[in-house]
Structures are given as C-alpha cells and as structure tokens.
Amino acid sequence: MSTPSSDPGLPRRGDFPQDFLWGCATSSYQIEGAADADGRVESIWDRFAATPGRIRDGSSGAVACDHYHRWPQDLDIARDLGLNAYRFSIAWPRIFGEAGGAPNAKGLDFYERLVDGMLERGLQPWATLYHWDLPQYLQERGGWNERATVHAFLDLADAMTRRLGDRVKHWITHNEPWCTAIIGNYEGWHAPGNTDLRTALQVCHHVLLSHGLAVPLIRANVSDAKVGISLSLHPLRAATADPRDVAAMERHDGLRYRWFLDPLHGRGYPAQTLDLVGASAPRVEDGDMEAIAVATDFLGVNYYFPETIVDDPAHGPLRARVLEPQAGEGREITAMGWPVEPAGLAELLARVQRDYRPGPLYVTENGSCYDDTVDADGAIRDTARTRYLQRHLAALHAAQRDGVDVRGYFAWSLLDNFEWAEGYLRRFGLVHVDYATQERRLKDSGKWYGAFLHGGD
Ligand code: IFM
C-alpha cells in the first residue's frame, strides 16, 4: 500500500492518539442476506421491501452482500485494512422468532461466530442492538408504538449480552432513533411506512425508554461494559439571515437535535417543541424520563452533512423545511444529494460536547455515496470518496486538537450494501460489491484508508 503521509495536507494516523479506534460500521439487514436461514423470521424491512413502490429498484435485503455466509472474507478485509474495531448490528428476527419465546440458538451461534472472528482478527467488536430490523410480528401488534415492544427489546438486550458479554464490551442500544421514529412513522419512506406524527413521537419515546432501561440491564450482564446510543445529527444553518428563517431553524433544531439529546441528558423534551406538536406529544408514564436520562459511557454521533432550514408556514407543525441542497460554485454534493462539508463534523462534535458534556464521543458513522464504476483494469477510482474521507479525518483531528473528547471513527461502510429505500442504487462502501457474483473489490478509498492506517506514526 502506498503511504499517504507524504502530503503534509493530509491527516496521518500518527496525528491521533495511539489508542484511537479506527473502524468501519455495517448493519445486519443491509449486508447479511440469508433472510430465511436458520430460523430467521420476517422483519419490517422484508415486508416493506415486498410492497410495490417502496424501494426504488424494487429490491430487498434478502440476499444483500450474503455476509451471513461470507463474513470470514469480510472480516479478513477489515483486518487487512488495519482496522482495530468493527461495528455491526444484531438482526432481532434471527434471535426471537416469537415474542416471549426462547432465543433461537442458531441466531445466537451466528453472532458468536462473528464476534469470535472479530477477536481472532484483532477487531474490537461494537454491537448495535437495534438498527431498524424489527420483527414483523411485533409490528403487527403495534411495533414501537406499543410499550410491549420496549419489553421485547429488553429480552433481546438480555439474550445478546448474556451470550456475548464476556467478549463484547461495547454496546450501542439504538442506531439513529430519528430514522426509526420520524422517517419510519411520520415521513413514511422507511419501514413500517406510517405517516402520523403522534405515532412517530410515541415510537420515539418508546425507543428512548428502551435505551434507558437497557443500559442497567447490559451493565448487569457485562462486566466492564461501555454502553451508549448513536444519534444521526446535522449542524443546522438558516437559509438566510431573515429572522423568520433563523426562528425556523430553531424550531427544527428542537425536534431534530434537542428532542433526543435533552431527554437523554435529564432535561426532558424541549418545551417549545412540545407546544408545537400539541396533541401529538407522546404519552409519558411516571419514571420514564428518569429512565431515559440514565448515565451512559459514550455518545455515538453519525455525521453526514449539514441541513439548511427555511421558514415555511405550510410545512407541518414546526413550520420549517429542509432545503434541497444544490451543487454549485464551491458547493459539492454526493450522489445522495448531500452536501459535503467536513468542517460540519468538527462543528457538530464541539456543539454536542459544549451543550451536554456527554463524556467520550465516537463518530459511529461517516461516509459518502458516489456512482462508482469498475474500470477495465478492475480498479474503482472513487477519488471523490477518498477526498471525503481525508477531509473528514482532517476535521476530526481539528476537533480533537480543539479539545473535543472524540475517541474513535467508524467509516460507513465497509461494504456497498442495501441502502434502504434506495435499494442497491447507492454505494457507500470502501469495498465494492458486485451483487451478481458477490465479488468484493477494494476501492481506491479503501486502499487509502488502509494506507492511512498502516502508515502509522
Ligand atoms: O445506510 C445508512 C445507515 O443504515 C444509517 N445511517 C446512514 C447510512 C447512509 O444513509
């Protein structure tokens, strides 16, 4: 691998502390495939994907990267890149085939093999309990809208931490509750596809509650556990300096940022947002807010891009709308249409630390989507993704230099994978996957990350 350190403008691994974590992140439904293997039952994403018009290319995660069978090869790639950590998620439908039943031994065995495979390769396992693949049988009883799902989640947390707690010390309860709650139940373009704010906010409350109740349970089962939650967050900008846009940005911030971080840090749901959502506010029982505010060991931040907000009196209870980013002079966007703004990462981490003092931060996702092509010589010259990665690592280093306590970085994603409503049309991987042959090919961005990690200090 070439050494990346010759360009003084590029970050070097040696700029970061020795014990900094360098990982890649993945999620079960997006890569595992093997939808019917070993007693796995249907998830809300299987059902959603089977509904015509929901997934842009009509695909599903039924096969995906076939990681369920090919994980040794995938973990070899992760090891060869020089990663020292690997973030994965548990497919709930592999573990509990029915509510209140016994855990499925074959599902547990799979994750045990996977974790042992990580440890054998020097990869510290970071397990996420919920990355969106709720069993469909729970959705049929109301899903996260029902309090019973909180208890079913605790059964999952209990089963997984009992089985893996001697080897997995880092646990993330939920990935991006915003997506579970708001995209899945208000905007409706993720499973289960509801479009009701009241439902979305109740879902959100139950997700946060399940996090709060899971933390002590995980600690009871896992000695030296480190437990946290991963939030998807965006720095916000007002579309103009007009006070109406600035006020709209504040309103949006109330739901997008403070609705999660305030209750997690003992401040309850933001009063202004509660006023705005009115009768759609969630039912909260005695003790819920105290449970949600449990102290955690770290906060995971998933950063992709900043959002620009415009005042729009006709747009929902917040009367605020996110502007579609446009490419233009000095403005770059990815194939997802997301603006590229590395400084936003440093800005966001600094804000979270200033506002909440949450303890150690980890960037649990960051990455970019481009329309990659395989050249005749087999190379994937994804220069834009390489630049994205380099510039975000430089921003991370700047944040750290400025006093942000950030201790690790997980690139999204190791592999190209099933990008939810976009199907396989969107590629985020450092490794290209040919879905027809399941061939894996390291992209130039992956080569650069590997060279960065091997460059050492
Ligand atoms: O693919 C997703 C992931 O599942 C959650 N965070 C954002 C990624 C890119 O959209």
Residues whose N, C-alpha, C, O or C-beta is under 5 A from the ligand:
A	BS01	IFM	none
